[in-house]
Amino acid sequence: MKTAKRLNDFEAYLGTTMNVILTKMREEGKDVINLGLGDPDVQPPENQRRVLADACFDANNHHYPSFYSSMPLKEAIAAWYRRHFDVECDPETEVLPLLGSAEGLFHIHTCLLDTGDTALVPDPCYPAYVAGVKIAGGVIEPVPLLKKNGFVPDLGAIDPKVAQRAQMIWVNYPNNPTAANAPEEFYKNLIEWAHKYKVAVISDNPYSEVCFDGYKAPSFLQLDGAKEVGIEFNSLSKAYNSCGWRAGMMLGNKDIIAGMAKIKSHSDRGMFYPLQVAAAAALNGPTEFMAERNRIYKERRDVVVKGLQDVGLEVEIPKATFYVWASVPNGYKSHDFCFKILDEIAVWMIPGSMYGKYGEGYFRIALTHPAERLAGAMERLKRFMS
Ligand SMILES: Cc1ncc(COP(=O)(O)O)c(C=O)c1O
């Protein structure tokens, strides 16, 4: 069957290809430690799960949901942003629930780009941005994330001619894959820059609640003038340990929210009602579990950082996200190093080059296994490196 040519312009999500390889290795009896998986092993809070179960027994909850999702969930999202970031958004016009933020990350390109329009995309980045631009017929201008700049874009280095023709710029802090944070000063400059060049800022902030060492990740929307130039995505996936729920949100600029709601009125029928009820309960509910969850991730981070340092690898100590971004040993390309490790010690870590050209020289580890298992992976690495 002939499929559209545009399918040749991007790769399938990298997890899908690797899952086939890792499953085959396990079937052959290998004890593979998959440090690629960005899906927490910790459970969603109990109140959230109970509310979901109960909501399934309400006979009214099995109809088509409203196209634009019910007000209680929108109000819960707006109230969560008020409490967590001191950001005010009108639940009616400045908030939109999503079927996971990935759904929004995908449709935002259709919403903002006409064929041939330019999108500024960080490199390295979460791969969905690249695929989304290409599927929408847009053109990518990479914005390098370099170690010397703390893996934050250098706005001054963007050619003004490119900035003038750009429709949108992606930013993602705390960052996947580099685990870097952006200082508030960066957002201030970004908003000024976006006003000057009339570029929509699309901030992707799903790791806002996974922070350590007293660090508190900001929202782009906290800054004056942000809503005039952009929106922010967030999600229950990492904040509430609920990746499989597909419960996300976007907030900010009214015109972009209205455009996305229009697209969603055709692409889906809104979030399953019991999920809406449970997502609202989670957002309105206790957040104490987050401190304990973050303590667990911090303990794991320390195990991995020490393990990498012990074998002489250069590593940034992350203050947020559940990723560790480290340099490959001298003389290796990312891809060759990670696949050699997989082959020889059955540990899978993602090559930085899979996130873009500027990811070359690095690899990413996800802290989504118990500390003992991560320590086991570090032991294997030590044997490999000695
Ligand atoms: C940077 C980034 N954005 C978005 C997502 C997607 O999150 P969701 O589960 O809400 O679709 C992820 C998931 O790993 C991510 O790392």
The ligand as a MOL file (V3000), in Angstrom:
LIG
                    3D

  0  0  0     0  0            999 V3000
M  V30 BEGIN CTAB
M  V30 COUNTS 16 16 0 0 0
M  V30 BEGIN ATOM
M  V30 1 C 9.9680 16.8070 27.2580 0
M  V30 2 C 8.7340 15.9740 27.1980 0
M  V30 3 N 7.6040 16.5240 26.7420 0
M  V30 4 C 6.4670 15.8160 26.6810 0
M  V30 5 C 6.4240 14.4950 27.0720 0
M  V30 6 C 5.1230 13.7440 26.9230 0
M  V30 7 O 4.4430 13.7150 28.1080 0
M  V30 8 P 2.9420 13.1510 28.1950 0
M  V30 9 O 3.0280 11.8450 28.8800 0
M  V30 10 O 2.1770 14.1760 28.9540 0
M  V30 11 O 2.4180 13.0070 26.8080 0
M  V30 12 C 7.5770 13.8810 27.5540 0
M  V30 13 C 7.5530 12.4720 27.9360 0
M  V30 14 O 8.5390 11.8420 28.2370 0
M  V30 15 C 8.7740 14.6460 27.6250 0
M  V30 16 O 9.9090 14.1260 28.0710 0
M  V30 END ATOM
M  V30 BEGIN BOND
M  V30 1 1 1 2
M  V30 2 1 2 3
M  V30 3 2 2 15
M  V30 4 2 3 4
M  V30 5 1 4 5
M  V30 6 1 5 6
M  V30 7 2 5 12
M  V30 8 1 6 7
M  V30 9 1 7 8
M  V30 10 2 8 9
M  V30 11 1 8 10
M  V30 12 1 8 11
M  V30 13 1 12 13
M  V30 14 1 12 15
M  V30 15 2 13 14
M  V30 16 1 15 16
M  V30 END BOND
M  V30 END CTAB
M  END
